[in-house]
Amino acid sequence: MKKIIVPVDFSKHSEYALEAAAAIAKQQNAELIVMHMLEMSESIFSSSSSERGEENAFMLMSANKEFETFLDQPYLEGVEVTPMVKYHKVLKEVAEVAENIGADLIVMGSRGHSDHDGVFTGSNTEKVVRYSNTPVLVMKSKPESTTFEHIVLATDFSDKSVSAIKKAIVLLAELGKKTTLLHINCPNLNFLSTDELDERISEFLSLAKLKESDVNIDRISDHTVEDGLLNYAVREKADALSMVTHGRKGLNHYFSGSISEDVVNHSFLPVITFKL
């Protein structure tokens, strides 16, 4: 892992993300790109009037000054930090920057849907998760540790998921000590019998060129994927969750965008998402 992007709005939730990203950067010897958006429209920024130009310059200067204070944190000592200011509040821009610079991970904070101010409302976090081809780690609270003891990765063990799950396993091995691939059997969502599920898992492992001894696999039955994942995490004392998403492009099983976004918003644990 070489580059980690951290979008910030200077709130306590972006501090949570920055602290988590700093710990990961130290573990991986990675660079942090700390990104702030000024929330200016393109028409305002491109205005040629001297008054508007002065306003733009003032906003940029203020952002740079706030960056200096925000980045003056003891946990950033020894970490390579690159501040970046963007001019629009367009959350898919985070995903575009991550792809352009070859970032390995986006780390961001989220308030969920209970608050409506700032960048990191639940709906804005959803947009980054939906658009990003780069894995996204969403933090809801101050990190106790970013070396996760147990990460639970939800999967349906389909052949479509092989590439994304293999990518996820590699990154999650860098972030945590143990990863469990979890199948949630739901009565109204392609329910599988025990024999059918065993056969699917066997086919998945064969396609992924994995042995059952190479990975931890478990299964649970519940009313929804979200309920199953969250209930399993409580039961097994997991400290992070992970999902693969296809955004909103048509798949209607584990990889529908809405399921991943619901988990991101409702989970009290950190959530790591990967694009299918």
Buried (B, 14 or more C-beta within 10 A) or exposed (E): BEBBBBBBBBBEBBBBBBBBBBBBBBEBEBBBBBBBBBBBEEEBBEBEEEEBEEBBEEBBEEBEEEBEEBBEBEBBEEBEBEBBBBBBBBBEBBBBBBEEBEBBBBBBBBBBEEEEEBBBBBBBBBBBBBBBEBBBBBBBBEBEEBEBEBBBBBBBBBEBBBBBBEBBBEBBEEBBEBBBBBBBBBEEBEEBEEEEBEEBBEBBBEBBEBEEEEBBBEBBEBEBBBBBBBBBBEEBEBBBBBBBBBBEEEBEBBBBBBBBBBBBBBBEBBBBBBBB
